[in-house]
Amino acid sequence: MRWRNRHYIAPWMVGQGGVQVAVRHLPHHDTTLEVFDLHGSYLGSAFLADAASEEQIREVRKARTAKARQLRADMKAAAKLRRERFKAVTSATPPQRLGALTEAEAEAELSEWAATGLRQPNPGYIPHQPVPDGWARPIPPGAAGPEPENPQETQ
């Protein structure tokens, strides 16, 4: 059987092709599913067909930890680059920034930023459609309100 893009199997399923079933599961235990028929009778447990080995899981966790460590280091380096330093003074004067850049350093950093594509559009973005004419729209601030249907005379 297929559930959430994963295949589950069990010995009791042999010859049961095409039977509609109901699935119950524990949210954090997706290696086992409990299968019931549509009347609520328990049919049995189904197990993840192509489950990863413990070694593969260990390697994935190591890779995720390494990626998190690298991202933390990148964030720390970015924070260090963003930090602004000012010239020390002993009297009240306007602040003067330190940390001069050469033109080549500035161009290299800007070209690296442009090459990484930090501002790429989201390919899954779907813009909103115009509001249909039959829908009520809010009155913009400063615009005159709607005319009352039965205006009262002022005296």
C-alpha positions in Angstrom: 0.0 0.0 0.0 1.1 3.6 -0.6 0.7 6.4 2.0 2.3 9.8 2.1 4.6 8.9 -0.9 6.0 5.8 1.0 5.3 2.1 0.4 4.2 -0.1 3.3 4.0 -3.9 3.2 3.1 -6.8 5.5 2.7 -10.6 4.9 -1.1 -10.4 5.5 -1.5 -8.1 2.5 -0.8 -10.9 -0.1 -3.9 -11.2 -2.3 -5.5 -8.1 -0.9 -5.0 -5.8 -3.9 -7.7 -3.3 -4.5 -9.2 -3.5 -1.1 -10.0 -0.1 0.4 -8.7 0.5 3.9 -8.5 3.1 6.6 -5.1 3.9 8.1 -4.3 4.9 11.7 -0.9 6.0 12.7 1.1 7.7 15.4 2.5 11.0 14.1 6.1 10.5 15.1 6.2 6.7 14.4 5.8 6.6 10.6 7.6 3.2 10.3 4.4 1.3 11.2 0.8 1.9 10.2 -2.3 0.2 11.6 -4.7 -0.9 8.9 -8.4 -1.3 9.2 -11.2 -2.1 6.8 -13.9 0.5 6.1 -16.1 -1.1 8.7 -13.5 -0.7 11.5 -12.2 -4.3 11.7 -8.5 -4.5 12.4 -6.6 -6.1 9.5 -3.0 -5.8 10.7 0.1 -3.7 10.8 2.0 -2.5 7.8 5.7 -1.7 7.8 7.8 0.7 5.8 9.0 -1.2 2.8 12.3 0.5 2.0 13.4 1.7 5.5 16.9 3.1 5.7 19.5 1.1 7.8 20.8 2.4 11.1 24.1 3.2 9.4 22.3 5.3 6.7 20.3 7.1 9.4 23.5 7.8 11.4 25.2 9.3 8.3 22.2 11.5 7.5 22.2 12.8 11.1 25.9 13.5 10.8 25.4 15.4 7.5 22.5 17.4 9.0 24.7 18.3 12.1 27.6 19.3 9.8 25.2 21.5 7.7 23.8 23.1 10.8 27.4 23.8 12.1 28.4 25.3 8.8 25.3 27.5 8.7 26.0 28.7 12.3 29.6 29.5 11.3 28.3 31.4 8.2 25.9 33.4 10.4 28.6 34.3 12.8 30.9 35.4 10.0 28.1 37.5 8.5 27.4 39.1 11.8 31.1 40.0 12.1 31.1 41.5 8.7 28.0 43.6 9.5 29.4 45.0 12.7 30.4 48.6 12.3 33.3 50.1 14.2 33.8 53.8 15.0 36.8 55.9 15.6 37.5 56.5 19.3 37.1 60.1 20.5 37.5 62.0 23.7 35.2 64.9 22.9 31.7 65.2 21.4 32.1 64.9 17.6 30.1 63.2 14.9 30.9 59.5 14.7 33.4 58.4 12.1 33.2 54.9 10.7 36.3 52.7 10.5 37.0 49.8 8.3 37.9 51.2 4.9 37.5 49.0 1.8 39.4 49.2 -1.4 37.4 49.4 -4.6 38.6 45.9 -5.6 37.4 44.5 -2.2 34.0 46.2 -2.6 33.6 44.9 -6.2 34.6 41.4 -5.2 32.1 41.2 -2.3 29.3 42.7 -4.4 30.0 40.3 -7.3 30.1 37.4 -4.9 26.8 38.5 -3.4 25.2 38.8 -6.9 26.6 35.4 -8.0 25.1 33.5 -5.0 21.6 34.7 -6.1 20.3 35.6 -2.7 17.4 37.5 -4.3 16.1 34.8 -6.7 12.4 34.7 -7.3 10.4 31.9 -5.8 9.5 29.5 -8.7 6.3 28.4 -6.8 5.0 32.0 -6.4 1.6 32.6 -7.9 0.6 36.2 -7.9 -2.9 37.2 -6.6 -5.7 37.6 -9.2 -7.7 40.8 -9.3 -10.6 41.0 -6.9 -13.9 40.0 -8.7 -16.3 42.9 -9.3 -19.0 41.4 -7.0 -16.9 41.5 -3.9 -17.1 44.2 -1.3 -14.0 46.3 -1.1 -12.8 48.5 1.9 -13.2 52.2 1.5 -9.7 53.8 1.1 -8.8 56.3 3.8 -9.7 59.9 3.0 -12.3 58.9 0.4 -16.0 59.9 0.8 -18.1 57.3 2.3 -21.1 55.7 0.5 -24.2 57.7 0.1 -26.9 56.7 2.6 -30.1 55.3 1.1 -32.4 57.5 3.1 -30.6 60.8 3.9 -32.1 62.7 6.8 -32.8 66.4 6.4 -30.7 68.7 8.5 -32.3 71.8 9.9 
